[in-house]
């Protein structure tokens, strides 16, 4: 049964009206190699057979690993109340609240999310409906270009590589440029954003900069000199875009305190479980003077004609729907359910609870650092960190693979994320949170010690064959 009511004659008339011979011509701008191909589905199966197939597929997932993987998405304890409320039908099936008279519940949840995130970041305005941290960061960079009428941004290499790639994709369709700020190569500040290089890049009068994008903590887990970077950006007439990790804001200075114009990041740590890439939640906030530049939805609280509290869509440019070439953004997926999860999580644990989550993760990370150093894997950098850091491990990629066989997910082999950086070739990025236990750390340290010893044996002449 066809899903559409149009006949072949209807379709032919529509193609004639717009001047194309086939539907395929409408997708000519997409490279042929990237277009959808014909679906090759297996023959149909009965419900019982299909259930068996899915069961076998699910058994391929590893759920028995002791995990130290972070790299932008983090394991946290999620109170049961989060899922309990999310599964209510009025929230679970709600979509964009176009009609306020029947969408008060959804509008209120977005308002509460915006209010909590404004308090957490210290920013004046928080938008909703951003897909994830990468797209929110790209939107923040675009905001700086619109506000300054300049077309160049500087992005620290300490920003997550996926975020940098997404930003470059956004900028690749026009005359905008994104240049990378290098990291300090050596010394006590190694691994952090090179402020001297940033100052030189900002000083080029022929290439004015719209915005400077720096992450704190960085992708490598290090705490960046945000106040200094912000001052350099503002001195050059550029905006300062801060990429944040929301749980860390319970113990670190908020973006507002060091002059950030835009704050963005990934909201997954706030009550959203780990998944295969999503759905997650993009955080995007700014100071009030930039409110007309921020894409997405802003919900406000008012009173109805009877004086009762009511919630309304305060700002949402209609050109996102009908004048797309004038839109601040064409990416406006409604992430209200994920925003609600973040709101319930924050409401459930409260400000003191969030501070405990951040502080306990930092304490566990300090224990992890000590245990791994004793196992023969010291930190790669000496700059301060919160709960994530890189360690030096010979033949890190192979060690990472072998540790999987021992039930340990040893973080991320950085050569996979940053293949062009030789300083990270023999490094693992490891993370601890409040759910990391002392037993987990002991298992990891013991297994890593054995693997490092094995690598040492393989490097000794005459012993390599025996070690194999």
Secondary structure, DSSP 8 states (H G I E B T S, - for coil): --SS---HHHHHHHHHHHT-SSGGGGGTTS-GGGS-----------HHHHHHHHHHHHTTS----EE---TT-------HHHHHHHTSHHHHT------GGG-HHHHHHHHHHHHHHHHHH--SEEEB----HHHHHHHHHHHHHHHHT--EEEEETTS-HHHHHHHHHHHTTTT-EEEEE-B--SSTTTTSB-HHHHHHHHT-TTS--SEEEEEES-TTSB---HHHHHHHHHHTT-EEEEEEEGGGGGTS--GGGGT-SEEEEE-TTTT----SS-S--EEEEE-GGGGGG--SBEEEEEE-TTS-EEEEEEE--THHHH-GGG-S-S-----HHHHHHHHHHHHHHHHHHHHHHHHHHHHHHHHHHHHHHHTT--BS--S-BSSEEEEE-TTHHHHHHHHHHTTEE-SEEHHHH-TT-GGGTTEEEEE--TT--HHHHHHHHHHHHHHHHHHHHHHSTTTHHHH-
